[in-house]
Amino acid sequence: MVTSQLQPHFSSSRAMGRCGTRAWQELLVLLGGLWMWGSGAQPTPPSPTSSSVPPLKFRLAGYPRKHNEGRIEVFYNEEWGTICDDDFTLSNAQVLCRQLGFVGATGWAHSAKYGKGVGRIWLDNVNCAGNEKSIRDCKHRGWGNSDCSHEEDAGVICKDERIPGFKDSNVIETEQSHVEEVRLRAVVSGAQRRLPVTEGIVEVRYKDGWAQICDEGWDSKNSRVICGMMGFPTEKKVNRNFYKLFAERQQLNYRLHSVSCTGTEVHISMCTFQFYRGNSSAACSTGMPAVVSCLPGPLFATSSTQKKKQRQQQQSQPRIRLKGGAKAGEGRVEVLKNNEWGTICDDRWNLLSASVVCRELGFGSAKEALTGARMGQGMGPIHLNEVQCLGTEKSLWSCPFKNITQEDCKHTEDAAVRCNIPYMGYENLIRLAGGRTEFEGRVEVKRGSKWGTVCSDGWTTKEAMVVCRQLGLGYSLHAVTETWYWDASNVTEMVLSGVKCAGHELSLSHCQHHGSSLNCRNTGTRFAAGVICSETASDLLLHAPLVQETAYIEDRPLHMLYCAAEENCLSSSARHANWPYGHRRLLRFSSQIHNNGRADFRPKAGRHSWVWHECHRHYHSMDIFTHYDILTPNGTKVAEGHKASFCLEDTECEEDVAKRYECANFGEQGITVGCWDLYRHDIDCQWIDITDVKPGNYILQVVINPNFEVAESDFTNNAMKCNCKYDGHRIWVHSCHIGDALSEEASKRFEQYPGQLNNQIS
C-alpha cells in the first residue's frame, strides 16, 4: 500500500530527472566550452559512483627500469594511455604509487625517461595534494584533454615496499616482458681476475640464477648495445672458436634468442627478441651462446698498448666535456665552439643524444639524459639547442642541432648526462665506520686482507671528495680530521698515511700515499680521517665581465687605511711606511660571486667560532674567502691580496629565488643556490696593493674558496684571470674569463691580446 502511494511521485521525479539531466548536459557543454577557452589545471567534477564506473588500472612500463619504477600508464575507457609531465609533482607520484600497491614514492621522472608510450595521453596538468585515494580525486584538465606529446610522458619511482595485503590484478610479469639485469661472464682465466671485464659470455638474470642468449643471428649491433650497457664505448671482434670449445663442454641454459638491435639502444630490453618458452634449456640451433668483446675508454684502459693508442688519439683537444658531476661519467655537457666552452640547451634532449656524448668521451651508453640543470648551471654561452642525434654518430658535432638565440634558453635548462661506466669494484676497497648515517663515518681502507684507518695529517676536501666518489655517495661536505665523537667500538688500527689527492681520482689507492710505511703524528682513532658526504654541493663562480668593467687605480692615503692594515689587506712593505703620511696604490674592482650549484654555500665554521672585527664591525665566517694576485706571464706572484668573508650573504637572486642569508645583526652567512654576493669596488680590502709593482704586462688572478674549505661540485672554475698592462700611471684590464672557459689554443694566446684603456689614477 505504501508502494502504490509512492509510485506516482517516483514516476514524476524520474520525469523531472530526465528534463533536469538534459538541462544539466547543456550546461555542462557550455561550461566545457568556457573551460577549454581557459587553461591550467581545474577541479574535475565529482567522480560517479564506483558501481557505474569501472575501477582504473595502472601499470609501470618502459625500459630500462626496475620493478618499482617506470613510465606510468593508466587504463581508462578500455584503453591504455600515459600521463603528461606538465606540472607533475612528488605528490602526484605518491598517489600513483599507492594505486600501484607501493607504500609511497621516492621520486618521479619527466621527458619520457623510460621511453615514449603509445596511444592516448589521458591526463595533463595533474595536481594532487598527496593524500588522495585515487588520481580521479586530483585536479587535472580532464580525461583525454592534453596538449602534450609522448616525449613528455611522466614516470614514477616508488618505494620498494608493498602495501600489506595489496591485491594487484594488473601485475606485470617482469620476467616475461623484459630483461632487467645483464652481465659479461669472463671465461678466459686471465680475464677472470682482472677488472673491468671486457670480454665474455652475455648472460641475463633469470629466476635465482643466470641464463645465456643463443647467438643465432647475433651481430655487431647487438654487441655494441651490450658493450654500451657495460660501460664501454665500442665493441671489437672476438675469437669464437675458443668459446665454441667451451660451450661444447658446458650445460648451457638459454633464455633469449633471435635478438635484433639497431645498435642505438641503451639497453637490450629495447631490442626485439624472443624468450624460450616451456623448456628453458631448449637447444640453440647454433650451439653457441652470444659472446661479446668490448674496447674500454681511456679512463679504464688496461693494457699499455691500449693506453698508448688512446693517448695519441687524445693529443688534439676534445670539443666536449662533462662538468660538475660527483661520479665518473656524469655531469653537465659542455662543448667547445669558437675557442670558448659553453653548454647545451635541454630542448629535445634524450637518451640517443646523451649516448653519443657518453661514447665520444670513452664511456658506455647513457643511463640518463638529464634536463633542467640537474648537474648545476654553467656560465658563458649556450652553444647548441634541439640536438637530435640518431645514436650512430661518432661525435655530438655530427648530430643535427639549432644554433641558440638568447631568448630560446637559459642556464636553468642546461643538459647533463649519466653514462654507464665499467664495474671496477673500487667500492669494495673502502668503507665508512662509526657514523650516524651511511653518508658519514671514519674512513677505513683494505690493505691486502686487513682493514684499517687513514691518518688525518693533511686530510682535505680533495681527499674526502675521492672517498665519497669511490663509495658512490656524491660529494664531500666535510673532510673530518678528528673522529673521536663517532662510535669507536669496532676500532681498527691505522694502515695508511700521507694521502694526497688531486681530487679527480676514482679510488683513494690512485692518490699519492706513503705505501706500506706509516708516518703519522697521531695514530690514535681520535685522529683518523673521516668524511661527511652529500648528494649535492654548491658551485661558486666569479662574474668575470664585472671585474673588467670596474677595475681602476686609486692612491689612498695611509691615514684612511688603519682598518685595512688590521685586516692584513695591504702588502708587507706597508708595515715599514711612515704612518700616517704617504699613500698606497690600490688596484680596485668589484666582484660578484654566483652560486650555480645545487646546494647552498655555507661557511665550514659554525657561528660560535666566527671572529669579530671591531674596526669594520663585522664577523668573519671564513678567514680566507678569496685570493687576489698579480702574476707575471710566467706565473710569478708580484702582488697579493686576500679577503676574508666580510659578511657572506645574498645580495641579489634570480627571479623566483628567495634570499636566505643576511649577515646583519649576527645573521646567518652563506650564498643561496641561484643568488650572488656582490662586493663593491669601494669597500675596504676589495683591492690589490700594487704600490711595489713595476710597470709591465701582468695577469690579474682571483681565486674563490682557495683552500677548498667548503665543498663544491667543481673547483676547476673557481679561478678567474684577466690580462693587465700597467705603465706606472694607468692600468689596462682586459680578456677576463673563468680559468677553464677558453680552449687550450686561446689560453696560450692569452697574454698577446692588445688590451684596452680602463682608467687613470683617481
C-alpha positions in Angstrom: 0.0 0.0 0.0 2.8 2.3 0.8 4.4 1.4 -2.5 1.3 2.3 -4.6 1.1 5.7 -2.9 4.7 6.5 -3.6 4.7 5.3 -7.2 3.2 8.3 -8.9 5.6 10.6 -7.0 8.6 8.4 -8.0 7.5 8.5 -11.7 7.2 12.2 -11.8 10.6 12.5 -10.1 12.1 10.4 -12.7 10.5 12.5 -15.5 11.7 15.7 -13.9 15.1 14.0 -13.6 15.2 13.4 -17.3 14.4 17.1 -18.0 17.0 18.1 -15.4 19.5 15.8 -16.9 19.1 17.4 -20.4 19.4 20.9 -18.9 22.4 19.8 -16.9 24.1 18.3 -20.0 23.5 21.5 -22.0 25.0 23.5 -19.1 28.0 21.1 -19.0 28.6 21.7 -22.7 28.5 25.4 -22.2 30.9 25.2 -19.2 33.1 22.8 -21.1 33.5 25.4 -23.9 34.4 28.1 -21.4 36.9 25.8 -19.7 38.5 24.8 -23.0 39.0 28.6 -23.7 40.9 28.9 -20.4 44.0 26.9 -19.4 45.7 25.2 -16.5 44.5 22.6 -14.0 40.9 22.7 -13.0 39.0 20.7 -10.4 37.4 17.6 -12.0 33.7 17.0 -11.5 32.9 14.6 -8.6 33.6 11.0 -9.5 30.5 9.0 -10.5 29.6 6.2 -8.1 32.0 3.3 -8.2 29.2 0.9 -9.3 28.8 2.8 -12.6 32.5 3.4 -13.4 34.9 0.6 -13.8 38.0 1.0 -11.5 41.1 2.4 -13.1 44.0 0.2 -13.7 47.6 1.2 -13.5 50.9 -0.2 -14.7 54.6 0.6 -14.9 56.2 0.3 -18.3 59.3 1.3 -20.3 63.0 0.4 -20.2 65.5 0.2 -18.6 63.8 0.1 -15.3 63.3 -1.9 -12.1 60.0 -3.4 -10.9 59.2 -0.4 -8.7 59.8 2.4 -11.3 58.8 3.2 -14.9 56.5 5.1 -17.2 53.1 5.4 -15.5 50.3 4.1 -17.7 46.6 4.2 -16.8 43.7 2.0 -18.3 40.7 4.3 -18.9 37.8 3.9 -21.3 39.1 0.4 -22.4 42.4 1.9 -23.5 45.9 2.1 -22.0 47.5 5.6 -22.1 50.1 7.8 -20.4 50.2 10.9 -18.2 51.9 14.2 -19.2 54.7 15.6 -17.1 53.4 19.2 -17.1 53.2 20.5 -13.5 53.9 16.9 -12.3 55.0 16.7 -8.6 56.1 14.2 -6.0 52.6 14.4 -4.5 51.2 13.1 -7.8 53.7 10.2 -7.7 52.7 9.4 -4.0 49.1 8.9 -5.1 50.0 6.9 -8.2 52.5 4.7 -6.3 49.8 3.8 -3.7 47.4 2.9 -6.5 50.2 0.6 -7.8 50.3 -1.1 -4.4 53.5 0.5 -3.1 53.6 2.4 0.2 54.8 5.7 -1.4 57.1 7.4 -3.9 60.7 8.4 -3.7 60.8 10.4 -7.0 59.3 11.0 -10.4 60.8 11.3 -13.9 59.9 13.6 -16.8 60.6 13.9 -20.5 59.9 10.2 -21.2 62.9 8.9 -19.2 61.5 5.4 -19.5 60.8 5.7 -23.2 57.8 7.2 -25.1 54.5 5.5 -24.6 51.9 4.9 -27.4 48.2 5.6 -27.6 46.3 8.3 -25.7 47.8 10.8 -23.2 44.9 10.5 -20.7 45.9 13.2 -18.1 47.7 16.5 -18.2 48.4 19.2 -15.6 47.7 16.8 -12.8 47.7 18.5 -9.4 47.4 16.2 -6.3 47.8 17.2 -2.6 49.3 13.8 -2.0 46.6 12.3 0.4 44.0 11.4 -2.3 42.9 7.8 -2.6 42.7 7.9 -6.4 44.1 10.0 -9.2 40.5 10.7 -10.0 40.3 12.9 -6.9 43.1 15.2 -8.1 42.7 18.3 -10.2 43.6 17.8 -13.9 42.5 19.1 -17.4 40.0 16.3 -17.9 40.4 12.8 -19.3 42.0 12.8 -22.8 42.4 16.6 -22.8 46.2 17.3 -23.3 48.5 19.5 -25.3 51.5 17.1 -24.8 53.4 14.7 -26.9 54.7 11.3 -25.8 58.2 13.0 -25.4 56.6 14.4 -22.1 55.4 11.1 -20.6 55.8 11.0 -16.8 57.4 8.2 -14.8 57.4 7.4 -11.1 59.9 5.8 -8.7 58.1 4.0 -5.9 59.4 2.9 -2.5 60.3 -0.8 -2.8 57.8 -1.8 -0.2 54.3 -3.2 -0.8 51.1 -2.1 1.0 50.4 -5.1 3.2 47.7 -7.3 1.7 47.5 -5.3 -1.5 45.9 -7.4 -4.3 47.1 -6.3 -7.7 45.1 -7.6 -10.6 47.5 -5.9 -13.0 50.9 -7.2 -12.0 53.3 -7.0 -15.0 55.2 -10.2 -15.2 58.6 -8.5 -15.4 60.2 -11.9 -16.1 58.1 -12.4 -19.2 58.1 -8.8 -20.5 61.7 -7.7 -20.4 65.2 -8.3 -19.2 66.5 -6.3 -16.3 70.0 -7.4 -15.4 72.7 -8.4 -17.8 76.4 -9.3 -17.3 79.5 -10.4 -19.1 80.9 -13.7 -17.7 84.6 -13.9 -18.2 85.8 -17.4 -19.2 89.4 -16.8 -20.2 91.5 -17.4 -17.0 93.4 -14.1 -17.1 90.3 -12.1 -17.6 88.5 -13.6 -14.6 91.0 -12.0 -12.2 91.1 -8.5 -13.8 88.6 -5.7 -13.8 87.0 -4.4 -15.8 85.6 -7.5 -17.6 85.8 -6.6 -21.3 85.0 -9.9 -22.8 82.8 -12.9 -22.1 79.6 -14.7 -22.5 76.5 -12.5 -22.3 74.2 -13.6 -19.5 70.8 -12.4 -18.3 69.3 -12.7 -14.8 66.7 -15.5 -14.8 64.9 -16.5 -11.6 67.7 -17.1 -9.0 70.5 -17.6 -11.5 71.9 -16.6 -14.9 71.0 -17.8 -18.4 72.6 -17.4 -21.8 71.5 -15.9 -25.1 71.6 -18.0 -28.2 73.9 -16.3 -30.8 71.6 -17.2 -33.7 71.6 -14.0 -35.8 73.8 -12.2 -33.3 75.7 -9.3 -34.9 78.0 -6.4 -34.1 75.0 -4.1 -33.4 73.8 -6.4 -30.6 77.4 -6.4 -29.3 77.5 -2.6 -29.4 74.4 -2.4 -27.2 75.8 -4.9 -24.6 79.2 -3.0 -24.5 77.3 0.3 -24.0 75.4 -1.2 -21.1 78.7 -2.5 -19.6 80.2 1.0 -19.8 82.4 0.6 -23.0 82.2 2.9 -26.0 82.5 0.3 -28.7 82.8 -3.4 -29.5 85.5 -5.4 -31.2 85.8 -8.8 -32.9 86.0 -11.9 -30.8 87.6 -15.3 -31.3 84.5 -17.5 -31.4 86.5 -20.8 -31.8 87.7 -20.7 -28.2 84.1 -20.2 -26.9 82.8 -22.9 -29.2 85.1 -25.4 -27.4 84.0 -24.0 -24.1 80.3 -24.3 -25.0 80.6 -27.9 -26.0 81.8 -28.8 -22.5 79.1 -26.9 -20.6 75.5 -27.4 -19.9 74.0 -24.1 -21.0 70.6 -22.7 -20.1 69.3 -20.5 -22.9 66.8 -17.7 -22.1 66.7 -15.5 -25.2 67.1 -16.0 -28.9 66.8 -14.0 -32.2 68.0 -10.8 -30.6 67.9 -8.0 -33.1 69.2 -4.5 -32.1 69.8 -1.4 -34.3 72.9 -0.5 -32.2 71.5 2.7 -30.8 69.5 1.2 -27.9 70.7 2.0 -24.4 69.5 -1.4 -23.1 69.0 -4.8 -24.6 65.3 -4.7 -23.4 64.7 -2.1 -26.1 65.8 -4.5 -28.8 63.4 -7.1 -30.3 64.0 -10.7 -29.1 62.2 -13.9 -28.2 62.1 -15.8 -25.0 62.5 -19.6 -25.0 59.1 -20.9 -23.9 58.5 -24.1 -21.9 61.8 -25.9 -21.5 64.3 -23.2 -20.9 67.2 -25.4 -21.8 65.9 -26.0 -25.3 68.7 -26.5 -27.8 70.1 -23.4 -29.6 70.5 -24.3 -33.3 74.0 -22.8 -33.5 75.0 -24.5 -30.2 76.8 -21.3 -29.2 76.0 -18.6 -26.6 76.3 -14.9 -27.5 79.9 -13.7 -26.8 80.9 -10.1 -26.7 84.3 -8.3 -26.6 84.4 -4.6 -25.8 87.0 -1.8 -26.1 87.4 0.2 -22.9 87.6 4.0 -22.9 90.8 5.9 -21.9 89.9 6.1 -18.2 89.5 2.3 -17.9 92.1 1.0 -20.5 94.2 -1.9 -19.0 96.9 -2.9 -21.5 99.8 -0.5 -22.2 99.1 -0.8 -26.0 95.5 0.4 -25.5 96.7 3.3 -23.3 99.4 4.4 -25.7 96.9 4.3 -28.7 94.3 6.3 -26.8 96.9 8.9 -25.6 97.8 9.5 -29.3 94.1 10.0 -30.1 93.7 12.4 -27.2 96.5 14.7 -28.2 94.1 17.0 -30.1 91.9 18.9 -27.6 88.5 17.4 -27.1 85.5 19.5 -28.1 83.2 18.1 -25.4 83.5 17.6 -21.7 81.4 16.9 -18.5 81.4 19.3 -15.6 80.0 19.3 -12.0 79.2 15.5 -11.6 80.0 13.6 -8.5 81.0 10.4 -10.2 83.0 9.5 -13.3 80.8 9.6 -16.4 78.2 12.1 -15.2 77.9 15.9 -15.4 76.8 18.9 -17.3 77.6 18.6 -21.0 79.8 21.4 -22.3 81.0 21.9 -25.8 83.8 24.0 -27.4 82.9 26.5 -30.1 84.9 29.5 -31.3 87.5 28.7 -28.7 85.0 29.1 -25.8 83.3 26.4 -23.7 79.6 26.6 -23.4 76.5 24.5 -22.5 73.7 22.7 -24.4 70.0 23.6 -24.0 67.8 20.7 -22.9 65.1 21.1 -25.5 64.5 17.7 -27.1 67.5 16.3 -25.1 67.1 12.5 -25.0 69.0 9.2 -24.5 70.1 8.9 -28.1 72.0 12.3 -28.0 73.2 11.6 -24.4 74.6 8.2 -25.6 76.6 9.9 -28.4 78.1 12.2 -25.8 78.9 9.3 -23.4 80.6 7.1 -26.1 82.5 10.1 -27.5 84.0 10.6 -24.0 85.0 6.9 -23.7 82.1 5.7 -21.6 79.2 3.4 -22.5 75.7 4.3 -23.5 73.7 6.8 -21.4 71.8 5.8 -18.3 70.0 9.1 -18.1 69.6 12.2 -20.2 69.1 14.9 -17.5 67.4 18.2 -18.1 66.8 21.4 -16.1 70.4 21.9 -15.0 70.3 18.8 -12.7 74.1 18.9 -12.6 74.3 22.6 -11.8 74.3 25.6 -14.2 77.1 26.6 -16.5 78.3 30.1 -17.2 79.1 31.7 -20.5 77.4 30.9 -23.8 74.8 28.3 -24.6 76.1 26.9 -27.8 73.5 24.3 -29.0 69.8 23.7 -28.9 67.4 21.0 -30.0 70.2 18.4 -30.5 68.7 15.4 -32.2 71.2 12.5 -32.7 70.3 9.3 -34.4 72.6 7.4 -32.0 75.0 6.2 -34.6 77.1 9.4 -34.8 80.8 9.3 -33.7 80.6 12.8 -32.3 77.9 15.2 -31.0 79.0 17.7 -33.6 77.8 15.3 -36.3 74.2 15.5 -35.0 71.6 18.0 -36.3 71.1 20.9 -33.9 69.9 24.5 -33.9 72.1 27.5 -33.0 70.9 29.3 -30.0 69.5 32.8 -29.5 69.4 34.4 -26.1 65.6 34.3 -26.0 65.5 30.5 -26.5 67.2 29.2 -23.4 68.7 30.0 -20.0 71.3 28.1 -18.0 68.5 26.7 -15.9 67.9 24.5 -18.9 71.5 23.1 -19.2 71.6 19.5 -20.3 73.5 16.8 -18.5 74.2 13.0 -18.7 74.8 10.0 -16.6 76.7 7.4 -18.5 77.2 3.6 -17.9 80.7 3.0 -16.7 82.6 -0.3 -16.3 82.3 -2.1 -13.0 85.7 -1.7 -11.2 84.9 -2.9 -7.7 86.5 0.2 -6.1 83.7 0.5 -3.5 84.8 -2.9 -2.0 88.2 -1.4 -1.1 86.9 1.2 1.3 84.2 1.7 3.9 82.8 4.2 6.5 82.6 3.2 10.1 81.0 4.7 13.2 78.9 7.4 11.5 75.2 8.1 12.3 74.2 7.6 8.7 75.6 5.8 5.6 76.8 9.2 4.4 79.4 9.8 7.1 82.0 8.0 9.2 85.6 7.2 9.8 87.4 6.1 6.6 88.7 2.6 6.6 90.6 1.1 3.7 91.5 -2.5 2.8 95.3 -3.2 2.6 95.8 -6.8 1.5 93.4 -8.7 3.7 93.4 -6.2 6.5 91.1 -3.2 7.2 92.4 -0.1 8.9 92.1 3.7 9.3 93.7 6.5 7.5 96.0 9.2 9.1 94.3 12.6 9.1 97.5 14.6 8.6 96.9 16.8 5.5 93.4 15.4 5.1 91.4 17.9 3.0 88.3 18.2 0.9 90.1 16.9 -2.1 90.9 13.5 -0.4 87.3 13.4 1.0 85.9 14.0 -2.5 87.7 10.9 -3.7 86.3 8.8 -0.8 82.7 9.9 -1.4 83.1 9.3 -5.2 84.6 5.8 -4.6 81.6 4.9 -2.4 79.0 6.4 -4.8 77.9 8.8 -2.1 78.1 12.1 -4.1 80.3 15.0 -3.0 82.3 15.6 0.2 80.5 18.0 2.5 83.3 17.9 5.2 86.8 16.4 5.4 86.9 15.4 9.1 90.3 15.3 10.8 89.1 14.4 14.3 86.7 11.5 14.6 86.5 11.0 18.4 82.8 11.7 18.5 81.9 8.7 16.3 81.3 5.2 17.6 84.7 3.5 18.1 83.5 0.1 19.5 84.8 -1.7 16.4 88.1 0.2 16.0 90.8 -0.9 13.6 94.5 0.1 13.6 95.9 2.8 11.2 97.2 1.3 7.9 97.6 4.3 5.6 99.2 7.8 5.8 100.4 10.6 3.6 97.4 10.5 1.3 97.4 13.4 -1.2 94.9 13.5 -4.0 94.3 15.8 -6.9 90.6 15.4 -6.4 89.6 13.7 -9.7 90.8 10.1 -8.8 88.3 7.2 -8.9 89.9 5.5 -5.9 91.9 6.5 -2.9 94.5 4.0 -3.9 95.2 6.1 -7.0 96.3 9.0 -4.9 99.9 9.6 -3.6 100.5 7.9 -0.2 103.3 6.5 2.0 102.7 3.0 0.8 103.5 0.3 3.4 105.5 2.6 5.7 103.3 4.5 8.2 104.3 8.1 9.1 101.6 9.8 11.2 101.9 12.3 14.1 98.9 10.8 15.9 98.0 7.2 15.2 95.1 7.0 17.7 91.5 6.5 16.5 90.7 10.1 17.6 92.8 11.4 14.7 91.7 9.0 12.0 90.4 10.7 8.8 86.7 10.9 8.3 84.1 12.2 5.8 80.6 13.5 5.6 79.2 13.1 2.1 76.3 14.8 0.4 74.4 14.1 -2.8 74.5 17.8 -3.7 77.1 20.6 -3.5 77.5 24.3 -4.1 79.4 25.7 -7.1 80.8 29.2 -6.9 81.8 31.3 -10.0 83.0 34.8 -10.3 81.3 37.1 -12.9 84.3 37.9 -14.9 83.0 40.9 -17.1 82.2 42.9 -13.9 85.8 42.8 -12.8 86.9 44.1 -16.2 84.3 46.9 -16.2 85.0 48.1 -12.7 88.8 47.9 -12.4 90.7 51.2 -11.6 93.7 52.5 -9.7 93.4 54.6 -6.5 96.1 56.3 -4.5 94.7 56.0 -1.0 96.2 58.0 2.0 97.6 55.8 4.7 95.6 57.6 7.4 92.5 56.0 5.8 93.9 52.5 5.8 94.3 51.6 9.5 91.4 49.2 9.5 92.6 47.6 6.3 96.1 47.1 7.8 94.5 45.5 10.8 92.7 43.1 8.4 96.0 42.3 6.7 94.8 43.7 3.4 98.0 45.6 2.4 101.3 44.3 1.1 104.0 43.5 3.7 106.0 46.7 2.8 103.1 48.8 4.3 104.4 47.9 7.7 107.6 50.0 7.1 105.7 53.0 5.7 105.8 56.4 7.5 102.3 56.2 9.0 100.0 58.2 8.8 101.8 60.0 6.0 102.0 58.9 2.4 99.7 56.6 0.4 99.3 53.1 -1.0 98.5 52.4 -4.7 95.5 50.1 -4.9 94.0 48.2 -7.9 90.3 48.2 -7.1 87.4 46.3 -8.7 84.0 44.8 -7.9 83.4 41.1 -7.6 80.1 39.3 -7.9 80.2 35.7 -6.8 77.4 33.4 -8.0 76.3 30.0 -6.6 75.3 28.0 -9.6 75.4 24.6 -7.8 72.7 22.5 -6.2 73.3 23.3 -2.5 73.8 26.5 -0.6 77.4 27.6 0.1 77.8 27.7 3.9 81.0 28.5 5.8 82.7 25.5 7.3 82.9 27.0 10.7 79.8 27.3 12.9 78.9 30.8 14.1 80.3 30.0 17.6 83.8 30.2 16.1 83.3 33.3 13.8 85.8 36.1 14.6 84.5 39.6 15.4 86.5 42.5 13.8 85.9 45.7 15.8 87.4 48.1 13.2 85.0 47.1 10.4 82.4 45.9 12.9 81.5 42.5 11.3 82.1 38.8 11.8 84.5 36.8 9.6 82.9 33.4 8.9 85.9 32.3 6.8 89.5 33.6 7.3 90.3 33.4 3.6 87.4 33.5 1.2 89.2 34.9 -1.9 92.8 35.3 -3.1 93.6 38.3 -5.3 97.0 38.1 -7.0 99.1 39.9 -9.7 101.3 37.4 -11.6 103.9 37.8 -14.3 103.0 36.0 -17.6 105.2 33.1 -16.4 103.2 32.8 -13.1 105.5 34.6 -10.6 103.5 36.4 -7.9 104.4 40.1 -7.7 101.5 41.4 -5.5 98.8 39.6 -3.5 95.7 40.4 -1.6 93.4 38.2 0.4 89.9 38.8 1.6 88.1 37.2 4.4 84.3 36.6 4.1 83.2 40.1 5.0 79.5 39.4 5.5 78.9 36.4 3.2 75.2 36.9 2.1 72.7 37.0 -0.7 72.9 40.5 -2.4 70.6 39.6 -5.3 68.9 36.5 -6.6 67.5 35.2 -9.8 63.8 35.5 -10.4 61.7 33.2 -8.2 64.6 32.6 -5.8 64.2 34.0 -2.3 67.2 35.4 -0.3 68.1 33.2 2.7 71.3 34.7 4.1 71.8 38.2 5.6 74.6 38.7 8.0 73.4 41.9 9.6 72.8 41.5 13.4 74.8 38.3 13.6 72.6 36.7 11.0 73.3 33.5 9.0 76.1 33.7 6.4 76.1 31.9 3.1 75.1 32.1 -0.6 71.8 30.5 -1.7 71.6 28.5 -5.0 70.6 31.0 -7.7 71.9 34.0 -5.8 75.1 36.1 -5.7 77.1 38.0 -3.2 78.4 41.4 -4.5 81.5 43.1 -3.1 81.6 46.6 -4.4 84.9 48.1 -5.5 84.6 50.9 -2.9 84.7 48.7 0.2 87.9 48.0 2.2 90.1 45.1 1.1 88.3 44.8 -2.3 91.7 45.6 -3.9 95.3 44.5 -4.5 98.0 46.7 -3.1 100.3 47.3 -6.2 102.5 50.0 -4.6 105.6 47.9 -5.2 104.7 46.7 -8.7 106.9 47.9 -11.6 105.3 48.8 -15.0 104.8 45.8 -17.3 102.4 43.1 -18.5 100.7 41.0 -15.9 97.9 38.6 -15.1 95.2 39.5 -12.5 94.0 36.3 -10.9 91.1 35.9 -8.5 90.5 32.6 -6.7 87.4 31.8 -4.7 87.5 29.3 -1.8 91.2 28.9 -2.5 91.9 26.4 0.4 88.9 24.2 -0.7 87.5 24.7 2.8 83.9 24.4 1.6 82.7 21.6 -0.7 81.9 22.4 -4.3 80.9 20.3 -7.2 83.6 21.8 -9.4 86.8 23.5 -8.2 88.2 24.0 -11.7 86.1 27.0 -12.3 87.0 28.8 -9.1 89.8 30.9 -10.7 89.3 34.0 -12.9 92.1 35.5 -15.0 92.5 38.9 -16.7 95.3 40.5 -18.7 96.8 43.6 -17.2 99.1 46.2 -18.7 100.5 48.7 -16.2 102.6 51.7 -17.3 103.1 53.2 -13.9 100.2 55.7 -14.2 97.4 53.8 -15.8 96.2 50.2 -16.0 94.5 48.2 -18.8 92.5 45.2 -17.7 91.0 43.0 -20.4 90.1 39.5 -21.6 88.7 38.5 -18.1 87.4 34.9 -18.1 86.9 31.9 -15.8 90.0 29.8 -15.7 88.8 26.9 -17.8 86.4 28.8 -20.1 88.7 29.0 -23.1 90.3 26.4 -25.4 93.9 25.5 -24.9 94.8 27.4 -28.0 93.0 30.6 -26.8 94.7 30.2 -23.3 98.1 30.1 -25.0 97.3 33.3 -26.8 96.0 34.9 -23.6 99.0 37.2 -23.0 99.0 38.5 -26.5 95.8 40.5 -26.6 96.3 44.2 -27.3 94.1 45.4 -24.4 92.1 48.5 -23.8 92.4 51.6 -21.6 90.4 51.2 -18.4 91.3 54.2 -16.4 93.7 56.7 -15.0 94.8 57.1 -11.4 91.9 58.5 -9.3 
